[in-house]
């Protein structure tokens, strides 16, 4: 198994991914000479490693609306949030 430094991985990412995909190559990724990860081909992502389902777009918007209401109830500044952000950017 070949070792590859982070810089080389960054500069040759496309070629390395093609090698992993087409030739089933495996790489030990190193940072300053120390192994930090493994790049290996996958046939299938194991069920235990899958991310939980992402919330729907509507659920995200509903949560943002809920948070906006909560923040609004505690807002004590005479400025609006938009005015406060605008002032912070100056």
N, CA, C and O atoms as CSV, one atom per row, in Angstrom:
chain,resi,resn,atom,element,x,y,z
A,1,UNK,N,N,0.865,-1.173,0.000
A,1,UNK,CA,C,0.000,0.000,0.000
A,1,UNK,C,C,0.908,1.231,0.000
A,1,UNK,O,O,1.858,1.317,0.778
A,2,UNK,N,N,0.607,2.155,-0.862
A,2,UNK,CA,C,1.416,3.354,-1.037
A,2,UNK,C,C,1.025,4.430,-0.031
A,2,UNK,O,O,-0.154,4.595,0.279
A,3,UNK,N,N,2.021,5.168,0.482
A,3,UNK,CA,C,1.765,6.328,1.335
A,3,UNK,C,C,1.740,7.567,0.465
A,3,UNK,O,O,2.460,7.663,-0.529
A,4,UNK,N,N,0.902,8.515,0.852
A,4,UNK,CA,C,0.799,9.760,0.097
A,4,UNK,C,C,0.632,10.912,1.076
A,4,UNK,O,O,-0.198,10.854,1.983
A,5,UNK,N,N,1.417,11.946,0.888
A,5,UNK,CA,C,1.329,13.124,1.744
A,5,UNK,C,C,0.126,13.980,1.376
A,5,UNK,O,O,-0.401,13.903,0.266
A,6,UNK,N,N,-0.286,14.787,2.326
A,6,UNK,CA,C,-1.453,15.651,2.118
A,6,UNK,C,C,-1.249,16.577,0.927
A,6,UNK,O,O,-2.172,16.773,0.137
A,7,UNK,N,N,-0.074,17.143,0.786
A,7,UNK,CA,C,0.176,18.053,-0.343
A,7,UNK,C,C,0.048,17.344,-1.678
A,7,UNK,O,O,-0.563,17.863,-2.613
A,8,UNK,N,N,0.631,16.147,-1.762
A,8,UNK,CA,C,0.534,15.390,-3.012
A,8,UNK,C,C,-0.917,14.998,-3.285
A,8,UNK,O,O,-1.377,15.054,-4.425
A,9,UNK,N,N,-1.631,14.604,-2.237
A,9,UNK,CA,C,-3.047,14.263,-2.396
A,9,UNK,C,C,-3.829,15.459,-2.917
A,9,UNK,O,O,-4.672,15.324,-3.803
A,10,UNK,N,N,-3.545,16.621,-2.364
A,10,UNK,CA,C,-4.247,17.837,-2.793
A,10,UNK,C,C,-3.942,18.159,-4.258
A,10,UNK,O,O,-4.850,18.487,-5.023
A,11,UNK,N,N,-2.700,18.070,-4.640
A,11,UNK,CA,C,-2.323,18.471,-5.999
A,11,UNK,C,C,-2.703,17.439,-7.061
A,11,UNK,O,O,-2.827,17.777,-8.238
A,12,UNK,N,N,-2.888,16.179,-6.650
A,12,UNK,CA,C,-3.174,15.130,-7.624
A,12,UNK,C,C,-4.466,14.384,-7.303
A,12,UNK,O,O,-4.606,13.212,-7.652
A,13,UNK,N,N,-5.396,15.042,-6.652
A,13,UNK,CA,C,-6.614,14.378,-6.163
A,13,UNK,C,C,-7.368,13.641,-7.272
A,13,UNK,O,O,-7.761,12.490,-7.081
A,14,UNK,N,N,-7.574,14.267,-8.400
A,14,UNK,CA,C,-8.343,13.622,-9.475
A,14,UNK,C,C,-7.682,12.341,-9.948
A,14,UNK,O,O,-8.348,11.318,-10.109
A,15,UNK,N,N,-6.380,12.391,-10.171
A,15,UNK,CA,C,-5.664,11.217,-10.645
A,15,UNK,C,C,-5.681,10.106,-9.597
A,15,UNK,O,O,-5.843,8.933,-9.933
A,16,UNK,N,N,-5.516,10.473,-8.337
A,16,UNK,CA,C,-5.496,9.482,-7.262
A,16,UNK,C,C,-6.855,8.813,-7.118
A,16,UNK,O,O,-6.936,7.596,-6.955
A,17,UNK,N,N,-7.919,9.600,-7.176
A,17,UNK,CA,C,-9.268,9.035,-7.074
A,17,UNK,C,C,-9.530,8.086,-8.245
A,17,UNK,O,O,-10.139,7.032,-8.062
A,18,UNK,N,N,-9.082,8.447,-9.428
A,18,UNK,CA,C,-9.246,7.554,-10.583
A,18,UNK,C,C,-8.500,6.244,-10.361
A,18,UNK,O,O,-9.008,5.176,-10.705
A,19,UNK,N,N,-7.304,6.315,-9.789
A,19,UNK,CA,C,-6.526,5.115,-9.516
A,19,UNK,C,C,-7.230,4.240,-8.482
A,19,UNK,O,O,-7.257,3.016,-8.617
A,20,UNK,N,N,-7.794,4.858,-7.460
A,20,UNK,CA,C,-8.543,4.102,-6.449
A,20,UNK,C,C,-9.754,3.440,-7.099
A,20,UNK,O,O,-10.021,2.261,-6.868
A,21,UNK,N,N,-10.473,4.191,-7.899
A,21,UNK,CA,C,-11.690,3.672,-8.528
A,21,UNK,C,C,-11.384,2.592,-9.567
A,21,UNK,O,O,-12.003,1.528,-9.555
A,22,UNK,N,N,-10.438,2.859,-10.460
A,22,UNK,CA,C,-10.188,1.959,-11.584
A,22,UNK,C,C,-9.293,0.767,-11.248
A,22,UNK,O,O,-9.457,-0.317,-11.808
A,23,UNK,N,N,-8.354,0.972,-10.337
A,23,UNK,CA,C,-7.374,-0.080,-10.049
A,23,UNK,C,C,-7.469,-0.602,-8.620
A,23,UNK,O,O,-6.652,-1.414,-8.185
A,24,UNK,N,N,-8.499,-0.115,-7.885
A,24,UNK,CA,C,-8.726,-0.569,-6.518
A,24,UNK,C,C,-7.510,-0.307,-5.625
A,24,UNK,O,O,-7.242,-1.067,-4.695
A,25,UNK,N,N,-6.784,0.762,-5.911
A,25,UNK,CA,C,-5.594,1.113,-5.139
A,25,UNK,C,C,-5.987,1.626,-3.764
A,25,UNK,O,O,-7.081,2.156,-3.571
A,26,UNK,N,N,-5.083,1.460,-2.821
A,26,UNK,CA,C,-5.283,1.958,-1.457
A,26,UNK,C,C,-4.089,2.844,-1.107
A,26,UNK,O,O,-2.958,2.567,-1.506
A,27,UNK,N,N,-4.355,3.900,-0.364
A,27,UNK,CA,C,-3.307,4.836,0.041
A,27,UNK,C,C,-3.404,5.106,1.535
A,27,UNK,O,O,-4.496,5.240,2.088
A,28,UNK,N,N,-2.245,5.183,2.179
A,28,UNK,CA,C,-2.169,5.690,3.541
A,28,UNK,C,C,-1.862,7.175,3.400
A,28,UNK,O,O,-0.852,7.550,2.806
A,29,UNK,N,N,-2.728,8.014,3.944
A,29,UNK,CA,C,-2.536,9.459,3.858
A,29,UNK,C,C,-1.705,9.892,5.054
A,29,UNK,O,O,-2.002,9.537,6.195
A,30,UNK,N,N,-0.648,10.672,4.775
A,30,UNK,CA,C,0.234,11.122,5.848
A,30,UNK,C,C,0.227,12.636,5.966
A,30,UNK,O,O,-0.012,13.361,5.000
A,31,UNK,N,N,0.496,13.083,7.177
A,31,UNK,CA,C,0.653,14.510,7.450
A,31,UNK,C,C,1.959,14.643,8.213
A,31,UNK,O,O,2.100,14.142,9.329
A,32,UNK,N,N,2.913,15.329,7.590
A,32,UNK,CA,C,4.254,15.466,8.155
A,32,UNK,C,C,4.859,14.108,8.474
A,32,UNK,O,O,5.514,13.923,9.499
A,33,UNK,N,N,4.625,13.162,7.571
A,33,UNK,CA,C,5.207,11.840,7.702
A,33,UNK,C,C,4.456,10.877,8.606
A,33,UNK,O,O,4.803,9.697,8.660
A,34,UNK,N,N,3.453,11.338,9.306
A,34,UNK,CA,C,2.675,10.487,10.206
A,34,UNK,C,C,1.377,10.066,9.533
A,34,UNK,O,O,0.685,10.907,8.958
A,35,UNK,N,N,1.031,8.790,9.589
A,35,UNK,CA,C,-0.237,8.330,9.000
A,35,UNK,C,C,-1.429,8.953,9.716
A,35,UNK,O,O,-1.482,8.971,10.946
A,36,UNK,N,N,-2.395,9.470,8.933
A,36,UNK,CA,C,-3.594,10.087,9.518
A,36,UNK,C,C,-4.889,9.516,8.945
A,36,UNK,O,O,-5.961,9.738,9.508
A,37,UNK,N,N,-4.806,8.797,7.853
A,37,UNK,CA,C,-6.024,8.272,7.266
A,37,UNK,C,C,-5.726,7.239,6.202
A,37,UNK,O,O,-4.575,6.994,5.840
A,38,UNK,N,N,-6.787,6.648,5.719
A,38,UNK,CA,C,-6.681,5.621,4.705
A,38,UNK,C,C,-7.667,5.930,3.586
A,38,UNK,O,O,-8.850,6.156,3.839
A,39,UNK,N,N,-7.183,5.939,2.365
A,39,UNK,CA,C,-8.032,6.118,1.192
A,39,UNK,C,C,-8.148,4.753,0.534
A,39,UNK,O,O,-7.164,4.186,0.059
A,40,UNK,N,N,-9.365,4.241,0.518
A,40,UNK,CA,C,-9.582,2.888,0.025
A,40,UNK,C,C,-10.877,2.835,-0.776
A,40,UNK,O,O,-11.814,3.577,-0.480
A,41,UNK,N,N,-10.944,1.974,-1.783
A,41,UNK,CA,C,-12.168,1.886,-2.577
A,41,UNK,C,C,-13.306,1.272,-1.775
A,41,UNK,O,O,-13.081,0.453,-0.884
A,42,UNK,N,N,-14.518,1.671,-2.097
A,42,UNK,CA,C,-15.708,1.118,-1.465
A,42,UNK,C,C,-16.569,0.429,-2.505
A,42,UNK,O,O,-16.780,0.946,-3.601
A,43,UNK,N,N,-17.054,-0.727,-2.151
A,43,UNK,CA,C,-18.054,-1.373,-2.983
A,43,UNK,C,C,-19.432,-0.898,-2.558
A,43,UNK,O,O,-20.319,-0.671,-3.380
A,44,UNK,N,N,-19.580,-0.758,-1.259
A,44,UNK,CA,C,-20.856,-0.380,-0.689
A,44,UNK,C,C,-20.573,0.213,0.689
A,44,UNK,O,O,-19.712,-0.291,1.410
A,45,UNK,N,N,-21.277,1.265,1.061
A,45,UNK,CA,C,-21.087,1.868,2.378
A,45,UNK,C,C,-21.815,1.013,3.400
A,45,UNK,O,O,-23.017,0.781,3.270
A,46,UNK,N,N,-21.095,0.537,4.426
A,46,UNK,CA,C,-21.757,-0.258,5.457
A,46,UNK,C,C,-22.881,0.534,6.117
A,46,UNK,O,O,-22.745,1.735,6.349
A,47,UNK,N,N,-23.984,-0.134,6.417
A,47,UNK,CA,C,-25.162,0.523,6.997
A,47,UNK,C,C,-24.819,1.296,8.267
A,47,UNK,O,O,-25.342,2.387,8.494
A,48,UNK,N,N,-23.938,0.730,9.094
A,48,UNK,CA,C,-23.578,1.377,10.365
A,48,UNK,C,C,-22.850,2.697,10.151
A,48,UNK,O,O,-22.875,3.558,11.031
A,49,UNK,N,N,-22.198,2.876,8.997
A,49,UNK,CA,C,-21.431,4.089,8.736
A,49,UNK,C,C,-22.215,5.154,7.983
A,49,UNK,O,O,-21.693,6.242,7.739
A,50,UNK,N,N,-23.433,4.868,7.619
A,50,UNK,CA,C,-24.233,5.847,6.871
A,50,UNK,C,C,-24.650,6.987,7.793
A,50,UNK,O,O,-24.920,6.785,8.977
A,51,UNK,N,N,-24.695,8.161,7.237
A,51,UNK,CA,C,-25.171,9.317,7.989
A,51,UNK,C,C,-26.667,9.188,8.219
A,51,UNK,O,O,-27.378,8.596,7.407
A,52,UNK,N,N,-27.145,9.746,9.331
A,52,UNK,CA,C,-28.596,9.721,9.517
A,52,UNK,C,C,-29.265,10.531,8.410
A,52,UNK,O,O,-28.645,11.407,7.806
A,53,UNK,N,N,-30.513,10.234,8.156
A,53,UNK,CA,C,-31.247,10.942,7.104
A,53,UNK,C,C,-31.265,12.433,7.388
A,53,UNK,O,O,-31.459,12.858,8.528
A,54,UNK,N,N,-31.066,13.204,6.370
A,54,UNK,CA,C,-31.101,14.651,6.517
A,54,UNK,C,C,-32.548,15.117,6.596
A,54,UNK,O,O,-33.432,14.531,5.971
A,55,UNK,N,N,-32.788,16.185,7.375
A,55,UNK,CA,C,-34.163,16.686,7.454
A,55,UNK,C,C,-34.597,17.261,6.108
A,55,UNK,O,O,-33.767,17.663,5.292
A,56,UNK,N,N,-35.888,17.291,5.894
A,56,UNK,CA,C,-36.410,17.847,4.651
A,56,UNK,C,C,-36.187,19.358,4.643
A,56,UNK,O,O,-35.955,19.972,5.684
A,57,UNK,N,N,-36.261,19.935,3.465
A,57,UNK,CA,C,-36.123,21.389,3.345
A,57,UNK,C,C,-37.166,22.095,4.207
A,57,UNK,O,O,-36.860,23.082,4.875
A,58,UNK,N,N,-38.393,21.589,4.190
A,58,UNK,CA,C,-39.462,22.216,4.956
A,58,UNK,C,C,-39.164,22.161,6.451
A,58,UNK,O,O,-39.434,23.122,7.172
A,59,UNK,N,N,-38.612,21.047,6.920
A,59,UNK,CA,C,-38.277,20.927,8.342
A,59,UNK,C,C,-37.202,21.937,8.737
A,59,UNK,O,O,-37.240,22.497,9.833
A,60,UNK,N,N,-36.257,22.161,7.850
A,60,UNK,CA,C,-35.198,23.142,8.125
A,60,UNK,C,C,-35.797,24.542,8.207
A,60,UNK,O,O,-35.485,25.298,9.127
A,61,UNK,N,N,-36.652,24.890,7.252
A,61,UNK,CA,C,-37.286,26.217,7.277
A,61,UNK,C,C,-38.168,26.385,8.512
A,61,UNK,O,O,-38.183,27.458,9.116
A,62,UNK,N,N,-38.898,25.343,8.893
A,62,UNK,CA,C,-39.732,25.413,10.091
A,62,UNK,C,C,-38.882,25.683,11.330
A,62,UNK,O,O,-39.258,26.482,12.188
A,63,UNK,N,N,-37.738,25.014,11.416
A,63,UNK,CA,C,-36.841,25.231,12.562
A,63,UNK,C,C,-36.271,26.650,12.548
A,63,UNK,O,O,-36.153,27.276,13.601
A,64,UNK,N,N,-35.920,27.157,11.377
A,64,UNK,CA,C,-35.422,28.540,11.288
A,64,UNK,C,C,-36.495,29.539,11.700
A,64,UNK,O,O,-36.200,30.518,12.386
A,65,UNK,N,N,-37.734,29.301,11.287
A,65,UNK,CA,C,-38.842,30.176,11.705
A,65,UNK,C,C,-39.026,30.131,13.216
A,65,UNK,O,O,-39.244,31.164,13.848
A,66,UNK,N,N,-38.939,28.935,13.798
A,66,UNK,CA,C,-39.088,28.793,15.245
A,66,UNK,C,C,-37.985,29.548,15.984
A,66,UNK,O,O,-38.245,30.228,16.977
A,67,UNK,N,N,-36.751,29.422,15.489
A,67,UNK,CA,C,-35.626,30.123,16.107
A,67,UNK,C,C,-35.765,31.633,15.962
A,67,UNK,O,O,-35.445,32.374,16.891
A,68,UNK,N,N,-36.237,32.094,14.812
A,68,UNK,CA,C,-36.436,33.533,14.609
A,68,UNK,C,C,-37.449,34.081,15.604
A,68,UNK,O,O,-37.254,35.164,16.155
A,69,UNK,N,N,-38.532,33.342,15.838
A,69,UNK,CA,C,-39.537,33.780,16.812
A,69,UNK,C,C,-38.941,33.820,18.217
A,69,UNK,O,O,-39.188,34.758,18.975
A,70,UNK,N,N,-38.162,32.807,18.557
A,70,UNK,CA,C,-37.542,32.756,19.880
A,70,UNK,C,C,-36.575,33.922,20.079
A,70,UNK,O,O,-36.566,34.549,21.138
A,71,UNK,N,N,-35.780,34.205,19.086
A,71,UNK,CA,C,-34.843,35.335,19.170
A,71,UNK,C,C,-35.618,36.640,19.250
A,71,UNK,O,O,-35.256,37.534,20.014
A,72,UNK,N,N,-36.684,36.752,18.461
A,72,UNK,CA,C,-37.496,37.965,18.461
A,72,UNK,C,C,-38.115,38.263,19.814
A,72,UNK,O,O,-38.215,39.425,20.207
A,73,UNK,N,N,-38.532,37.227,20.532
A,73,UNK,CA,C,-39.127,37.431,21.864
A,73,UNK,C,C,-38.127,38.020,22.846
A,73,UNK,O,O,-38.504,38.781,23.738
A,74,UNK,N,N,-36.851,37.673,22.687
A,74,UNK,CA,C,-35.837,38.178,23.612
A,74,UNK,C,C,-35.089,39.404,23.104
A,74,UNK,O,O,-34.177,39.890,23.773
A,75,UNK,N,N,-35.459,39.908,21.931
A,75,UNK,CA,C,-34.743,41.036,21.315
A,75,UNK,C,C,-35.080,42.317,22.052
A,75,UNK,O,O,-36.246,42.705,22.121
A,76,UNK,N,N,-34.057,42.990,22.613
A,76,UNK,CA,C,-34.321,44.204,23.382
A,76,UNK,C,C,-33.692,45.451,22.763
A,76,UNK,O,O,-33.885,46.551,23.279
A,77,UNK,N,N,-32.968,45.307,21.702
A,77,UNK,CA,C,-32.304,46.444,21.063
A,77,UNK,C,C,-33.307,47.253,20.241
A,77,UNK,O,O,-34.232,46.687,19.657
A,78,UNK,N,N,-33.125,48.579,20.193
A,78,UNK,CA,C,-33.994,49.380,19.333
A,78,UNK,C,C,-33.684,49.148,17.840
A,78,UNK,O,O,-34.504,49.472,16.982
A,79,UNK,N,N,-32.516,48.595,17.538
A,79,UNK,CA,C,-32.146,48.291,16.154
A,79,UNK,C,C,-32.751,46.957,15.740
A,79,UNK,O,O,-32.957,46.067,16.565
A,80,UNK,N,N,-33.028,46.838,14.454
A,80,UNK,CA,C,-33.435,45.529,13.926
A,80,UNK,C,C,-32.181,44.673,13.785
A,80,UNK,O,O,-31.063,45.188,13.817
A,81,UNK,N,N,-32.367,43.397,13.634
A,81,UNK,CA,C,-31.219,42.505,13.450
A,81,UNK,C,C,-30.462,42.860,12.175
A,81,UNK,O,O,-29.234,42.778,12.144
A,82,UNK,N,N,-31.181,43.252,11.123
A,82,UNK,CA,C,-30.544,43.630,9.867
A,82,UNK,C,C,-29.678,44.867,10.066
A,82,UNK,O,O,-28.577,44.949,9.522
A,83,UNK,N,N,-30.169,45.829,10.843
A,83,UNK,CA,C,-29.379,47.025,11.118
A,83,UNK,C,C,-28.148,46.684,11.945
A,83,UNK,O,O,-27.071,47.232,11.712
A,84,UNK,N,N,-28.298,45.792,12.900
A,84,UNK,CA,C,-27.156,45.383,13.710
A,84,UNK,C,C,-26.097,44.690,12.887
A,84,UNK,O,O,-24.907,44.956,13.057
A,85,UNK,N,N,-26.510,43.802,11.997
A,85,UNK,CA,C,-25.547,43.128,11.130
A,85,UNK,C,C,-24.860,44.099,10.192
A,85,UNK,O,O,-23.655,44.000,9.961
A,86,UNK,N,N,-25.613,45.026,9.658
A,86,UNK,CA,C,-25.047,46.025,8.756
A,86,UNK,C,C,-23.996,46.856,9.479
A,86,UNK,O,O,-22.940,47.157,8.922
A,87,UNK,N,N,-24.289,47.223,10.714
A,87,UNK,CA,C,-23.335,48.018,11.495
A,87,UNK,C,C,-22.073,47.208,11.808
A,87,UNK,O,O,-20.970,47.754,11.800
A,88,UNK,N,N,-22.231,45.924,12.079
A,88,UNK,CA,C,-21.079,45.069,12.389
A,88,UNK,C,C,-20.161,44.911,11.191
A,88,UNK,O,O,-18.956,44.721,11.359
A,89,UNK,N,N,-20.700,44.985,10.000
A,89,UNK,CA,C,-19.905,44.778,8.782
A,89,UNK,C,C,-19.069,45.992,8.433
A,89,UNK,O,O,-18.160,45.899,7.608
A,90,UNK,N,N,-19.352,47.098,9.029
A,90,UNK,CA,C,-18.587,48.323,8.700
A,90,UNK,C,C,-17.231,48.322,9.307
A,90,UNK,O,O,-16.473,49.275,9.124
